[in-house]
């Protein structure tokens, strides 16, 4: 049953992050990789519509800051592709798909976005960043299964996302930022800036 969400942001602070969101072909490749795992009963698997790669986690942000935030994130950049090629179990039972090193254009985009966020006085993690897709939590006993073909992810946009704190929808895309040579993206007939 599809969930319905209030299309209007709350006046309370929004828990935000900037992320890569997979297109349908990439999501299908991620699903094929997830099916190869042997999942323990306690594993909390993420729904395919929730799969993403976090570029920067912002935490609570006042809704009135959204215009300046979207303006700061509207950077010119060129589309690229990167590859996820390893299934791993990380500490605390995180089952992830990773690439040992981010593609240079992805690392550059991450740095540029970090500078834009710092210029607004927003938090940027100082920890080393390893781009990944989390497939499940509480999955310490999971087995990745047979290796799969590397997943080529064409990166033509990134998104500003509201983490709702609910199960449906868990995340809500507020804005999509297309690469300079990508077509403009519209949702509901309105251009997304």
Residue frames as qw, qx, qy, qz and C-alpha x, y, z in Angstrom:
[[0.000, 0.890, 0.455, 0.000, 0.00, 0.00, 0.00],
 [0.425, 0.483, -0.054, 0.764, 1.59, 3.31, -0.99],
 [0.354, -0.539, -0.458, 0.612, 2.22, 5.73, 1.80],
 [0.138, 0.844, 0.255, 0.451, 1.07, 9.31, 1.75],
 [0.522, -0.270, -0.277, 0.760, 3.12, 12.07, 3.25],
 [0.006, 0.917, 0.236, -0.323, 2.49, 15.67, 4.05],
 [0.666, 0.519, 0.141, 0.517, 4.07, 17.56, 1.12],
 [0.019, -0.902, 0.095, -0.420, 4.77, 20.60, 3.31],
 [0.523, 0.212, -0.609, 0.557, 7.85, 20.71, 5.52],
 [0.528, -0.673, -0.480, 0.194, 7.36, 20.97, 9.26],
 [0.008, -0.940, 0.119, -0.320, 8.18, 24.27, 10.96],
 [0.737, -0.600, 0.291, 0.112, 10.48, 22.25, 13.24],
 [0.049, -0.666, 0.667, 0.329, 14.10, 21.60, 12.20],
 [0.913, 0.326, -0.114, -0.216, 14.49, 19.10, 9.38],
 [0.665, -0.429, 0.565, 0.235, 17.02, 16.28, 9.66],
 [0.624, 0.739, -0.115, -0.226, 18.84, 16.65, 6.34],
 [0.616, -0.358, 0.559, 0.425, 21.56, 15.00, 4.30],
 [0.448, 0.671, -0.363, -0.466, 23.01, 15.30, 0.81],
 [0.685, -0.122, 0.717, 0.031, 23.17, 12.06, -1.16],
 [0.230, 0.227, -0.741, -0.589, 23.47, 10.20, -4.42],
 [0.694, 0.165, 0.489, -0.503, 20.15, 8.54, -5.26],
 [0.333, -0.099, 0.844, 0.408, 20.21, 5.57, -7.67],
 [0.523, 0.225, -0.330, -0.753, 18.34, 5.55, -10.95],
 [0.902, -0.005, 0.135, -0.410, 16.16, 2.52, -11.74],
 [0.827, 0.382, -0.406, 0.073, 18.91, 0.55, -13.50],
 [0.192, 0.485, -0.671, 0.527, 21.35, 1.11, -10.63],
 [0.596, -0.273, 0.439, -0.614, 18.68, 0.20, -8.08],
 [0.953, 0.136, -0.104, -0.252, 18.01, -3.06, -9.98],
 [0.639, 0.435, -0.560, 0.299, 21.74, -3.89, -9.91],
 [0.153, -0.434, 0.616, -0.639, 21.85, -3.14, -6.16],
 [0.816, -0.122, 0.210, -0.525, 18.82, -5.41, -5.64],
 [0.898, 0.269, -0.347, -0.023, 20.53, -8.24, -7.53],
 [0.352, 0.451, -0.649, 0.501, 23.61, -7.84, -5.32],
 [0.434, -0.340, 0.481, -0.682, 21.45, -7.79, -2.15],
 [0.917, 0.001, -0.054, -0.394, 19.72, -11.02, -3.20],
 [0.711, 0.355, -0.580, 0.179, 23.05, -12.83, -3.21],
 [0.090, -0.448, 0.646, -0.612, 23.45, -12.30, 0.54],
 [0.553, -0.344, -0.759, 0.004, 22.30, -14.85, 3.09],
 [0.194, -0.563, 0.165, -0.786, 20.49, -12.74, 5.70],
 [0.191, -0.120, -0.863, 0.452, 20.11, -13.73, 9.37],
 [0.170, -0.676, -0.705, -0.131, 16.59, -13.38, 10.84],
 [0.303, -0.739, -0.308, 0.517, 17.53, -10.34, 12.95],
 [0.344, 0.001, 0.316, 0.884, 18.87, -8.34, 9.97],
 [0.229, 0.764, 0.377, -0.471, 16.98, -5.10, 9.35],
 [0.489, 0.201, 0.534, 0.660, 17.15, -4.76, 5.59],
 [0.114, 0.457, 0.003, -0.882, 16.67, -1.38, 3.95],
 [0.620, 0.605, 0.475, -0.154, 13.93, -1.08, 1.36],
 [0.607, 0.240, 0.390, 0.650, 15.27, -0.55, -2.18],
 [0.115, 0.859, 0.280, 0.412, 13.62, 2.88, -2.36],
 [0.457, -0.885, 0.058, 0.065, 15.76, 3.92, 0.64],
 [0.822, -0.070, 0.171, 0.539, 19.14, 2.93, -0.86],
 [0.216, 0.965, -0.040, 0.147, 21.49, 5.87, -1.32],
 [0.709, 0.064, -0.232, 0.663, 25.06, 7.07, -0.81],
 [0.274, -0.921, -0.199, 0.192, 25.39, 9.81, 1.80],
 [0.527, 0.580, -0.095, 0.613, 27.67, 12.60, 0.65],
 [0.111, 0.266, -0.451, 0.845, 27.19, 14.80, 3.75],
 [0.373, -0.601, -0.704, 0.054, 24.97, 14.42, 6.80],
 [0.039, 0.536, -0.050, 0.842, 23.76, 17.81, 8.05],
 [0.189, -0.299, -0.762, 0.542, 21.52, 16.90, 10.98],
 [0.051, 0.779, 0.586, -0.219, 18.78, 19.31, 12.10],
 [0.223, 0.059, 0.242, 0.942, 18.41, 22.38, 9.89],
 [0.250, 0.505, 0.421, -0.711, 15.77, 25.09, 10.28],
 [0.525, 0.555, 0.623, 0.170, 13.30, 25.07, 7.33],
 [0.172, 0.961, 0.074, -0.205, 13.88, 28.78, 6.73],
 [0.289, -0.651, 0.561, 0.421, 17.49, 27.93, 5.76],
 [0.736, 0.270, 0.603, 0.146, 16.38, 25.77, 2.82],
 [0.499, 0.862, 0.090, 0.009, 16.59, 28.58, 0.20],
 [0.020, -0.869, 0.492, 0.053, 20.18, 29.49, 1.10],
 [0.621, -0.291, 0.724, 0.074, 21.12, 25.83, 1.37],
 [0.745, 0.459, 0.475, 0.089, 19.72, 24.92, -2.04],
 [0.344, 0.930, -0.126, -0.009, 21.43, 27.95, -3.56],
 [0.267, -0.738, 0.616, 0.062, 24.78, 26.96, -2.03],
 [0.674, -0.088, 0.730, 0.078, 24.46, 23.37, -3.27],
 [0.680, 0.685, 0.247, -0.084, 23.63, 24.42, -6.84],
 [0.308, -0.652, 0.515, 0.464, 27.24, 24.05, -7.99],
 [0.703, 0.560, -0.313, -0.307, 28.25, 23.44, -11.59],
 [0.472, -0.402, 0.782, 0.066, 29.70, 19.96, -12.04],
 [0.486, 0.359, -0.640, -0.475, 30.07, 17.32, -14.74],
 [0.932, -0.129, 0.101, -0.323, 28.36, 13.91, -14.67],
 [0.146, 0.531, -0.835, 0.020, 30.53, 10.84, -14.16],
 [0.901, -0.153, -0.330, -0.237, 30.29, 7.15, -13.31],
 [0.137, -0.561, 0.756, -0.309, 31.75, 5.21, -10.41],
 [0.709, 0.033, -0.678, -0.190, 31.76, 1.56, -9.46],
 [0.646, -0.461, 0.452, -0.407, 30.66, -0.37, -6.40],
 [0.686, 0.356, -0.621, -0.129, 32.55, -3.64, -6.43],
 [0.296, 0.150, -0.855, 0.398, 32.76, -5.08, -2.92],
 [0.664, -0.557, -0.326, -0.377, 30.23, -6.51, -0.44],
 [0.325, 0.293, -0.654, 0.617, 31.38, -6.04, 3.15],
 [0.572, -0.676, -0.464, -0.003, 30.27, -6.44, 6.74],
 [0.158, 0.604, -0.305, 0.719, 31.27, -3.41, 8.76],
 [0.155, -0.035, -0.754, 0.637, 31.40, -3.12, 12.56],
 [0.351, 0.186, 0.456, -0.797, 28.08, -3.01, 14.40],
 [0.473, 0.320, 0.820, -0.046, 26.44, -5.34, 11.86],
 [0.392, 0.696, -0.047, -0.599, 26.28, -3.02, 8.84],
 [0.678, 0.201, 0.625, 0.330, 26.01, -4.87, 5.51],
 [0.164, 0.815, -0.084, -0.549, 27.28, -2.56, 2.77],
 [0.767, 0.454, 0.262, 0.371, 28.33, -2.34, -0.85],
 [0.254, -0.856, 0.155, 0.423, 31.46, -0.23, -1.29],
 [0.704, 0.624, -0.137, 0.311, 34.23, 0.81, -3.57],
 [0.740, -0.308, -0.216, 0.558, 37.62, 0.83, -1.84],
 [0.245, -0.305, 0.028, 0.920, 38.40, 4.31, -3.18],
 [0.400, 0.745, 0.392, -0.363, 35.89, 6.80, -4.52],
 [0.603, 0.530, 0.322, 0.502, 36.25, 7.76, -8.16],
 [0.364, -0.093, -0.074, 0.924, 38.23, 11.03, -8.37],
 [0.155, -0.399, -0.305, -0.851, 35.18, 13.00, -9.66],
 [0.598, -0.602, -0.506, -0.157, 33.10, 11.67, -6.74],
 [0.604, -0.374, -0.310, 0.631, 35.77, 12.66, -4.22],
 [0.194, 0.122, 0.104, 0.968, 35.98, 16.11, -5.84],
 [0.362, -0.543, -0.439, -0.618, 32.18, 16.56, -5.66],
 [0.661, -0.547, -0.477, 0.191, 32.24, 15.51, -1.99],
 [0.485, -0.213, -0.169, 0.831, 34.96, 18.10, -1.23],
 [0.003, 0.288, 0.255, 0.923, 33.20, 20.92, -3.12],
 [0.503, -0.602, -0.483, -0.388, 29.91, 20.25, -1.35],
 [0.653, -0.450, -0.409, 0.452, 31.75, 20.18, 1.98],
 [0.307, -0.018, -0.035, 0.951, 33.23, 23.61, 1.31],
 [0.240, -0.436, -0.380, -0.780, 29.79, 24.99, 0.36],
 [0.627, -0.587, -0.504, -0.091, 28.27, 23.60, 3.57],
 [0.583, -0.317, -0.303, 0.684, 31.08, 24.94, 5.76],
 [0.135, 0.219, 0.128, 0.958, 30.62, 28.39, 4.20],
 [0.459, -0.542, -0.365, -0.602, 27.03, 28.30, 5.55],
 [0.256, -0.462, 0.602, -0.599, 28.26, 27.29, 9.00],
 [0.919, -0.095, -0.063, -0.378, 26.76, 23.80, 8.65],
 [0.629, -0.501, 0.594, 0.023, 28.51, 20.73, 10.09],
 [0.741, 0.498, -0.432, -0.125, 30.84, 18.69, 7.90],
 [0.928, -0.352, 0.104, 0.064, 32.28, 15.47, 9.28],
 [0.007, 0.816, -0.571, -0.086, 36.07, 15.40, 9.71],
 [0.742, -0.176, 0.647, 0.008, 36.11, 11.59, 9.58],
 [0.049, -0.257, 0.768, 0.584, 37.47, 9.89, 6.46],
 [0.681, 0.319, 0.146, -0.643, 34.62, 9.35, 3.99],
 [0.154, -0.113, 0.929, 0.316, 34.01, 6.01, 2.29],
 [0.577, 0.123, -0.170, -0.789, 31.05, 6.07, -0.08],
 [0.016, 0.015, 0.999, -0.043, 28.79, 3.05, 0.43],
 [0.597, -0.249, -0.342, -0.682, 25.25, 1.76, 0.17],
 [0.278, -0.176, 0.809, -0.487, 23.89, 0.29, 3.41],
 [0.477, -0.102, -0.746, -0.453, 21.80, -2.79, 2.64],
 [0.709, -0.508, -0.463, -0.157, 21.00, -3.81, 6.24],
 [0.163, -0.621, 0.529, -0.555, 21.66, -3.17, 9.92],
 [0.692, -0.306, 0.547, -0.358, 21.94, -5.80, 12.67],
 [0.895, 0.386, -0.142, -0.170, 23.41, -8.14, 10.06],
 [0.232, -0.715, 0.659, 0.008, 26.62, -9.29, 11.75],
 [0.624, -0.098, 0.775, 0.024, 25.91, -12.93, 10.82],
 [0.687, 0.651, 0.075, -0.313, 25.07, -12.16, 7.18],
 [0.640, -0.159, 0.580, 0.479, 27.04, -13.84, 4.41],
 [0.203, 0.591, -0.238, -0.744, 27.71, -11.80, 1.25],
 [0.829, 0.383, 0.387, -0.125, 27.35, -14.84, -1.02],
 [0.734, 0.229, 0.369, 0.522, 28.90, -15.23, -4.44],
 [0.179, -0.427, 0.128, 0.877, 30.70, -12.19, -5.82],
 [0.484, 0.735, 0.467, -0.086, 28.63, -10.23, -8.26],
 [0.524, 0.477, 0.216, 0.672, 29.64, -8.12, -11.21],
 [0.222, -0.220, -0.217, 0.925, 30.70, -4.59, -10.29],
 [0.144, 0.800, 0.576, -0.086, 27.84, -2.09, -10.24],
 [0.309, 0.169, 0.194, 0.915, 28.41, 0.90, -12.51],
 [0.049, -0.758, -0.536, 0.369, 26.55, 3.90, -11.08],
 [0.310, 0.483, 0.259, 0.777, 26.09, 6.82, -13.51],
 [0.239, -0.584, -0.428, 0.647, 26.06, 9.98, -11.40],
 [0.177, 0.487, 0.425, 0.742, 24.00, 12.66, -13.12],
 [0.323, -0.708, -0.081, -0.623, 22.48, 14.28, -10.03],
 [0.304, -0.069, -0.767, 0.561, 22.63, 14.46, -6.26],
 [0.375, -0.651, -0.503, -0.428, 19.81, 15.24, -3.85],
 [0.115, -0.306, 0.514, -0.793, 18.99, 17.08, -0.64],
 [0.546, -0.278, -0.767, -0.191, 17.01, 14.67, 1.52],
 [0.462, -0.472, 0.311, -0.684, 14.80, 15.00, 4.59],
 [0.332, -0.019, -0.928, 0.166, 15.07, 12.01, 6.95],
 [0.466, -0.489, -0.284, -0.681, 11.48, 11.95, 8.20],
 [0.196, -0.273, 0.754, -0.564, 11.95, 9.73, 11.27],
 [0.796, 0.118, 0.271, -0.529, 9.02, 7.62, 10.02],
 [0.571, -0.084, 0.786, 0.221, 8.96, 4.28, 8.27],
 [0.364, 0.446, 0.687, 0.444, 6.88, 5.46, 5.33],
 [0.753, 0.553, -0.223, 0.280, 8.32, 7.49, 3.77],
 [0.763, -0.416, -0.094, 0.486, 11.65, 7.12, 5.52],
 [0.348, -0.300, 0.211, 0.863, 13.26, 9.72, 3.28],
 [0.380, 0.825, 0.408, -0.088, 11.83, 12.55, 1.20],
 [0.530, 0.136, 0.249, 0.799, 13.81, 14.20, -1.57],
 [0.005, -0.802, -0.287, 0.524, 13.50, 17.97, -1.22],
 [0.313, 0.844, -0.241, -0.362, 15.72, 19.06, -4.13],
 [0.879, 0.121, 0.330, 0.322, 17.60, 17.38, -6.97],
 [0.037, -0.841, 0.317, 0.437, 20.75, 19.00, -8.35],
 [0.884, 0.414, 0.191, 0.107, 21.50, 17.89, -11.91],
 [0.596, -0.265, 0.323, 0.685, 24.98, 17.95, -13.42],
 [0.089, 0.576, -0.168, -0.795, 25.65, 20.76, -15.85],
 [0.247, 0.239, -0.697, -0.629, 25.17, 18.57, -18.93],
 [0.063, 0.284, 0.952, -0.098, 22.18, 16.58, -17.55],
 [0.173, -0.527, -0.512, -0.656, 18.61, 17.44, -18.50],
 [0.281, -0.325, 0.339, -0.837, 16.61, 19.52, -16.01],
 [0.226, -0.212, -0.942, 0.128, 14.75, 17.35, -13.53],
 [0.417, -0.294, -0.023, -0.860, 11.12, 18.02, -12.68],
 [0.103, -0.227, -0.933, 0.258, 8.90, 16.47, -10.02],
 [0.100, 0.663, 0.660, -0.340, 5.17, 17.12, -10.18],
 [0.362, 0.799, 0.356, 0.322, 5.63, 19.51, -13.10],
 [0.188, -0.975, 0.114, 0.014, 7.83, 21.85, -11.06],
 [0.624, 0.544, -0.450, 0.336, 11.56, 22.16, -11.75],
 [0.780, -0.574, -0.108, 0.222, 13.69, 20.98, -8.89],
 [0.176, 0.922, -0.287, 0.190, 16.46, 23.42, -8.19]]
